[in-house]
């Protein structure tokens, strides 16, 4: 029996064990042509087989020829449209996203644009994650359209890091709605993301920055430090007085080059006294 035939009739795998180990071993011996031959069938089978195939293709595709990569791309895109099971569509999308960088630029762009307009949140999330690491301004319009349609929270890091200041100002109210008091108080990642947003446009939101200075002075100082902006000396001294145990503050103050002025003003940070 040919190896492809054996794989195609291999029984359903329902748990880790002998059958799974055997299937992994057999799949790992396949060359690109053989993988292409069995891929459609495996991607329509159980999750264990799908994961084995995905891993093998991810680990080997760098060595494939351009023609084989193109054949795989067309096959996967076709399957993504025709497979009915949501979970099987997920496996195909996971594979496409994980090997996207191996395809020509135009293929990458086509795939990502399709993901960005997908009705499936996970596909959009995959596009956001890929573009965050592989950004191109060519996607700005598509991202703006997707944001307008879905307002996905998972899109926020991409928006804040990559989109223009003009876009951030235009959408400031909607984006800021994700950073309510509870979110930034109890979710450190949300606070960091909000601070990155403010850092991008801090000169254009003076009222917001003034409120931040009163309600979250540490974040306020962080943003000004990040932008190398001028900071009021009395504000910094007062902040240190109220937060002497914040181990990062002395370094931040050094980054702002304020220790000379603070010590020369007569303030002793150890005793908290004016000398």
PyMOL commands that set and color helices and strands:
alter all, ss='L'
color gray80, all
select helices_A, chain A and resi 3-8+18-27+32-42+47-63+66-82+86-98+100-102+105-116+121-133+137-150+153-162+165-170+172-176+181-186+188-204+206-215+217-226+233-242+249-255+259-264
alter helices_A, ss='H'
color red, helices_A
select strands_A, chain A and resi 267-268+273-274
alter strands_A, ss='S'
color yellow, strands_A
deselect
rebuild
show_as cartoon
